[in-house]
């Protein structure tokens, strides 16, 4: 049973792949009842990608815990009627189709609002509502490039580099989840629902641009744009057996660190920029002489921010990760033992947690319809017409 702060809220999830499912997973982690509407063939992540085990794709499992699955064919009129019926008893609807698709299917905001004026309706799209790209298709790599993220990550020679994960999708999903929670609060306080559009490129820029664009804050920017800090200490330093990160941002932290590693004289160079350059170069040459554990102990002695650079193989064995129980293992009826991340928030009274394992395709179809007043006879008819599974 849900215990989280959103227990009692019902969310109709019309999303697929990553951005929308990540949004609704976060809401589900916090206790909301997530009703995931899938087409007869299921969310594409059930079929596409790897690894797979006993026919189960890990890509679906990682974004779809704490949900119930109902299969409805939205291409059929009675299927659309069912979605509207479900939406009439829900607090929010989330979709991440290309702009216009939900409207053409008859399940857009205007359609849902007719049956539920207080609905919070959130649509995740690639771009903003104006301009020639307003209705353009978009996936994560497109948004990373368009938002400037790949340029910020630029490798040697300034070549753009993408973050090797669905970062734009997840940032958009997180922005959507926060927006939905805020709109649900407004709906309860003011009695009004509303439409939320989450342009992925805008969510990504709002997340990534603030600190990476500091050289462009003052306008005109010509005098300042070359002053954006390029802090070399953000990159891990090689040690004899791996890598460590350091983050000494205050003069006091630098001084303590250099004393701990035996080179306080590096901090005596008068010009601060030259001093930092000398420190980074010195550390890059010094750290390969000892193992990571040696330097981590020095960082601890100096009370300087820093830590190991993990692979997943080492991360799962880290004492901090084990002590804080950051991952959960559960038994899936077909895939066996499955590892999942824990929610990234800790509530003292209303815990966010895994309380439903990812559903089989259409696992709760009948359960959900019965909750919404559809009789067993009607369900049988709907199955005969291939409107539900």
C-alpha positions in Angstrom: 0.0 0.0 0.0 1.2 3.5 -0.8 2.5 5.6 2.1 4.0 8.5 0.3 2.9 12.1 0.3 0.9 11.7 -2.9 -1.1 8.8 -1.7 -4.7 9.3 -2.7 -3.9 11.0 -6.0 -4.7 9.3 -9.2 -2.7 9.9 -12.4 -3.6 8.8 -15.9 -0.4 8.0 -17.7 -0.6 8.1 -21.5 3.2 8.3 -21.9 5.8 6.0 -23.4 9.6 5.5 -23.6 11.5 7.7 -21.1 10.5 11.3 -20.4 6.8 10.6 -19.5 7.4 7.3 -17.7 10.2 8.8 -15.6 7.8 11.6 -14.6 5.0 9.2 -13.6 7.5 6.9 -11.9 8.6 9.8 -9.6 4.9 10.5 -8.8 4.3 6.8 -8.2 7.4 6.6 -5.9 5.7 9.3 -3.8 2.5 7.3 -3.5 0.3 8.4 -6.4 -1.8 5.7 -8.1 -0.4 5.6 -11.7 -2.7 4.1 -14.3 -0.5 3.4 -17.3 -2.5 3.2 -20.5 -0.7 1.1 -23.1 -1.5 0.3 -26.7 -2.1 -3.4 -27.6 1.5 -3.8 -28.5 2.6 -2.1 -25.2 5.1 0.6 -24.4 8.0 0.4 -27.0 10.5 -0.1 -24.2 8.9 -3.5 -23.5 10.1 -4.6 -27.0 13.0 -2.5 -28.0 16.5 -2.5 -26.5 18.5 -4.8 -24.3 19.4 -6.6 -22.1 16.4 -9.0 -21.9 15.8 -11.8 -19.5 13.0 -14.4 -20.1 11.4 -11.9 -22.5 11.5 -9.0 -20.1 13.4 -5.9 -21.1 15.3 -4.1 -18.4 14.6 -0.7 -20.1 11.0 -1.1 -19.2 11.6 -2.1 -15.7 13.8 0.8 -14.7 11.1 3.5 -15.5 7.8 1.7 -14.7 7.7 0.7 -11.1 4.8 1.7 -8.9 2.3 1.6 -11.8 -0.7 -0.4 -12.9 -1.1 -1.3 -16.6 -4.3 -1.2 -18.7 -4.3 -1.9 -22.4 -6.7 0.3 -24.4 -6.7 0.8 -28.2 -6.9 4.6 -28.5 -7.4 4.3 -32.3 -10.9 3.0 -31.6 -13.7 5.3 -30.5 -14.8 3.1 -27.6 -11.1 3.1 -26.5 -11.0 6.9 -26.4 -14.3 6.9 -24.5 -12.7 4.6 -21.9 -9.8 6.9 -21.4 -12.1 9.9 -20.9 -14.0 7.8 -18.4 -10.9 7.1 -16.5 -9.7 10.7 -16.7 -13.0 11.8 -15.2 -12.0 10.2 -11.9 -8.3 11.2 -12.0 -6.5 14.2 -10.7 -4.0 14.5 -13.5 -3.2 13.2 -17.0 0.3 13.0 -18.5 1.2 12.5 -22.2 4.4 12.9 -24.2 3.2 12.4 -27.8 4.2 14.7 -30.6 2.2 17.9 -30.5 -1.3 17.5 -31.9 -1.4 13.7 -31.6 -3.5 13.6 -28.4 -5.9 16.2 -29.8 -6.4 14.2 -33.0 -7.0 11.1 -30.9 -9.6 13.0 -28.9 -7.8 12.8 -25.6 -6.1 16.3 -25.6 -6.6 18.8 -22.9 -9.8 20.3 -24.4 -11.4 16.9 -24.6 -10.4 15.8 -21.1 -11.4 19.1 -19.5 -14.9 18.6 -20.7 -15.3 15.5 -18.5 -13.1 16.8 -15.7 -12.8 20.6 -15.4 -10.4 20.3 -12.4 -7.9 18.1 -14.3 -4.2 18.9 -14.3 -3.1 18.0 -17.8 0.6 17.8 -18.5 2.1 17.4 -22.0 5.8 16.9 -22.6 6.9 18.0 -26.1 10.3 18.7 -27.7 10.0 22.5 -28.2 8.1 25.5 -27.2 4.7 26.5 -28.6 6.0 29.1 -31.1 8.4 29.0 -34.0 8.8 26.6 -36.9 9.9 23.7 -34.6 6.9 23.9 -32.3 5.5 20.6 -33.7 8.8 19.0 -34.5 9.6 15.5 -33.3 12.4 15.3 -30.7 14.4 12.7 -28.8 17.0 13.1 -26.1 20.1 13.6 -28.4 18.3 16.3 -30.4 17.5 18.2 -27.2 21.0 17.8 -25.8 22.5 19.3 -28.9 19.9 22.1 -29.3 20.1 23.2 -25.7 23.9 23.7 -25.7 24.6 20.7 -23.4 26.8 18.9 -25.9 28.8 22.1 -26.4 29.3 22.5 -22.6 30.5 18.8 -22.5 32.8 19.5 -25.4 35.9 17.3 -25.6 39.3 17.9 -27.0 39.3 20.5 -29.8 35.8 21.7 -28.8 34.0 18.7 -30.3 30.5 18.5 -28.9 30.0 15.5 -26.7 26.6 14.1 -25.6 26.0 13.0 -22.0 25.7 9.2 -22.3 22.3 8.8 -20.8 18.8 10.1 -21.5 19.6 13.3 -19.6 17.2 15.6 -21.4 14.4 13.0 -21.2 14.9 12.7 -17.4 15.3 16.4 -16.7 12.1 17.0 -18.7 10.3 14.2 -16.7 11.5 15.6 -13.4 10.4 19.1 -14.4 7.0 17.7 -15.4 6.7 15.9 -12.0 7.5 19.0 -10.1 5.0 21.0 -12.2 2.2 18.5 -11.7 2.7 18.4 -7.9 2.5 22.3 -7.9 -0.6 22.2 -10.1 -2.3 19.6 -7.9 -1.7 21.9 -5.0 -3.2 24.8 -6.8 -6.2 22.6 -7.9 -6.9 21.7 -4.2 -6.4 25.3 -3.0 -8.1 27.2 -5.7 -10.4 24.6 -7.3 -9.0 25.0 -10.8 -7.3 22.6 -13.1 -4.8 23.7 -15.8 -2.8 22.7 -18.8 1.0 22.4 -18.4 3.3 22.2 -21.4 6.8 21.0 -20.7 9.1 21.8 -23.7 12.1 19.5 -23.3 14.5 22.1 -24.7 13.3 24.7 -22.2 13.5 22.3 -19.3 17.0 21.3 -20.3 18.1 25.0 -20.6 16.5 25.9 -17.3 18.5 23.1 -15.7 21.8 23.3 -17.5 22.3 26.9 -18.6 22.3 28.9 -15.3 25.9 28.1 -14.2 27.3 27.2 -17.6 26.3 30.6 -19.2 27.7 32.9 -16.5 29.9 34.6 -19.1 26.7 35.6 -20.9 24.7 36.9 -18.0 25.8 40.6 -18.5 24.5 42.2 -21.7 26.2 43.0 -24.0 28.3 39.9 -23.4 31.4 40.6 -25.5 33.5 41.7 -22.6 32.6 38.8 -20.4 31.8 35.7 -22.5 35.4 34.5 -22.4 35.4 34.6 -18.6 33.2 31.6 -18.1 35.3 29.4 -15.6 36.8 26.3 -17.0 37.6 24.5 -13.8 39.9 21.6 -14.5 39.3 20.1 -11.0 35.9 19.0 -12.3 37.6 16.2 -14.2 38.8 13.2 -12.3 42.5 12.8 -11.6 44.2 9.5 -12.4 45.7 7.6 -9.6 47.9 4.4 -9.7 44.9 2.2 -9.7 42.0 4.3 -10.8 40.6 7.9 -10.5 39.5 10.3 -7.8 37.7 13.6 -7.9 38.5 16.6 -5.8 36.5 19.8 -5.4 38.5 22.3 -3.3 36.6 25.5 -4.1 37.7 27.7 -1.2 41.2 29.0 -0.5 41.1 27.2 2.9 40.3 23.9 1.3 43.1 24.3 -1.2 45.6 25.2 1.5 44.6 22.2 3.7 44.7 19.8 0.7 48.1 21.0 -0.5 49.5 20.7 3.1 48.1 17.1 3.4 49.7 16.0 0.1 53.0 17.6 1.0 53.2 20.5 -1.3 52.0 23.7 0.5 54.5 25.7 -1.6 52.2 25.4 -4.6 49.8 27.8 -2.8 52.5 30.5 -2.5 52.4 31.6 -6.1 51.2 35.3 -6.0 48.9 35.2 -9.1 45.8 33.2 -8.2 45.1 32.0 -11.8 48.7 30.8 -12.2 48.5 29.3 -8.7 45.5 27.2 -9.5 47.0 26.1 -12.8 50.1 25.0 -11.1 48.2 23.1 -8.4 46.1 21.2 -11.0 49.2 20.4 -13.0 51.1 19.3 -9.9 48.2 17.1 -8.7 47.9 15.5 -12.1 51.5 14.5 -11.9 51.5 13.5 -8.3 48.4 11.4 -7.9 49.5 8.5 -10.3 52.3 7.7 -7.8 49.8 6.3 -5.2 46.6 4.3 -5.1 43.2 6.0 -4.8 42.8 4.8 -1.2 45.9 6.7 -0.3 44.7 10.0 -1.8 41.2 9.6 -0.4 42.7 9.3 3.0 44.6 12.5 2.4 41.4 14.3 1.3 39.7 13.1 4.5 42.6 14.4 6.6 42.3 17.8 4.9 38.5 17.9 5.2 38.5 18.6 1.4 35.6 17.6 -0.7 36.4 14.6 -2.9 35.7 11.0 -3.6 36.3 7.9 -5.6 35.3 7.5 -9.2 33.0 4.4 -9.4 32.0 2.1 -12.1 28.7 0.3 -11.4 30.7 -2.8 -10.4 32.4 -0.8 -7.6 29.5 1.4 -6.8 27.3 -1.4 -5.6 30.0 -2.6 -3.2 30.8 0.9 -1.8 30.2 0.9 2.0 28.3 4.2 1.8 25.9 2.8 -0.8 25.4 -0.3 1.3 24.9 1.5 4.5 22.3 3.9 3.0 20.5 1.1 1.1 20.5 3.1 -2.1 19.4 0.2 -4.3 16.6 -2.3 -3.8 16.5 -5.9 -4.9 13.0 -7.4 -5.6 11.7 -10.6 -7.2 10.0 -10.3 -10.5 7.8 -13.3 -11.5 9.5 -13.7 -14.9 12.8 -11.9 -14.7 13.8 -13.2 -11.3 15.9 -10.9 -9.0 15.9 -7.3 -10.2 17.9 -4.3 -9.0 16.3 -0.9 -8.9 17.4 2.5 -7.7 15.6 3.9 -4.6 13.8 7.2 -4.8 16.1 10.1 -4.4 14.3 11.7 -1.6 13.7 10.8 2.1 10.5 11.8 3.9 10.4 11.3 7.6 6.6 10.5 7.9 5.4 9.6 4.3 8.2 7.5 2.8 8.8 7.3 -1.0 9.5 3.7 -1.9 9.0 0.8 -4.3 5.5 -0.5 -3.5 4.5 -2.0 -6.8 6.8 -3.9 -9.1 6.6 -2.9 -12.8 3.4 -4.4 -14.3 2.9 -7.0 -17.0 1.2 -5.6 -20.1 -2.4 -5.1 -19.3 -2.0 -6.8 -15.9 -4.6 -4.6 -14.2 -7.0 -3.9 -17.1 -10.0 -5.5 -15.6 -9.2 -4.3 -12.1 -9.0 -0.7 -13.2 -12.2 -0.9 -15.4 -14.2 -2.5 -12.6 -13.1 0.3 -10.2 -14.5 2.8 -12.7 -17.9 1.1 -12.9 -17.5 -1.0 -16.0 -19.4 -4.3 -15.7 -17.9 -7.7 -16.4 -20.3 -8.0 -19.3 -19.1 -4.8 -20.8 -15.5 -5.8 -20.3 -16.1 -9.0 -22.1 -17.6 -7.1 -25.0 -14.7 -4.7 -25.1 -12.3 -7.7 -25.3 -14.3 -9.2 -28.2 -13.9 -5.9 -30.1 -10.2 -5.8 -29.3 -10.5 -2.5 -27.6 -8.9 -3.8 -24.5 -6.6 -6.8 -23.9 
